Amino acid sequence: MSEPLLSVKNMKKTFQANGGMFSKKKFVHAVNDVSFDIYPGETFSLVGESGCGKSTTGKLIDHLITPDSGEIWFEGKEISKLSEKEMRPLRSDIQMVFQDPYGSLNPRMKVQDLIGEPLLIHTNMSAGERLKKVHELLGTVGLSPSHGERYPHEFSGGQRQRIGIARALTVQPKLIIADEPVSALDVTIQAQVLELLKQLKEEMGLSILFISHDLRVVYQMCNHVMIMQKGQFVEMGVPEEIYFAPKDPYTKKLLESAGIE
């Protein structure tokens, strides 16, 4: 087996909970001693109810927040303690796709400028080369070059998510962190976006960290599943093990609530 692309080792993150002026400080263990590996070309899913720590885990990996302790290894390099300047070269290798694509897209920028912005930051391409690449990416995600002239508010939710995916692909990442990427979409559009992600994974050799509360969606996507509860690891395995022979009562409860028994 190849070496992991990403290794998370004993990662912890605590936040101070909101309390009254005279109340004793309380702390929430958002991520508590979590470890897992993601290998090249696989989709690894973090699953759990809202507040279980799965999105925080994604943000820790992407260096949006800093862990209290533990290690994050990417291609054999420990990255959790890197400064923002040291992290900058890795930004093209690790990209995020967010739950709310509209919230992550500048409404005052044309789509072609939004998608081309990472090329401006990370490459020496000319304006013409950038535009050509943007047009290619729009085609890759099922949109046309003419869509590049429009603004985010002119698109449907599913189209905006395709734009977010195109932007993430601009700098040819090795890992995409997809945080609830289809939860805001209706079922038909969900299926289209999931199929697009699977197709891109195969064509581009991507690894995907797929974060979701929806076990039905996850089953369509992943090679490995990790169940989280209250910031902690509960159970991990291939889909057949998790879905058809769950060991932990919490996993069984999640499956039952999703109508999977």
Secondary structure, 3 states (H helix, E strand, C coil): CCCCCEEEEEEEEEEEECCCCCCCCEEEEEEEEEEEEECCCCEEEEECCCCCCHHHHHHHHCCCCCCCEEEEEECCEECCCCCHHHHHHHCCCEEEECCCCCCCCCCCCCHHHHHHHHHHHHCCCCHHHHHHHHHHHHHHCCCCHHHHHCCHHHCCHHHHHHHHHHHHHCCCCCEEEEECCCCCCCHHHHHHHHHHHHHHHHHHCCEEEEEECCHHHHHHHCCEEEEEECCEEEEEECHHHHHHCCCCHHHHHHHHHCCCC
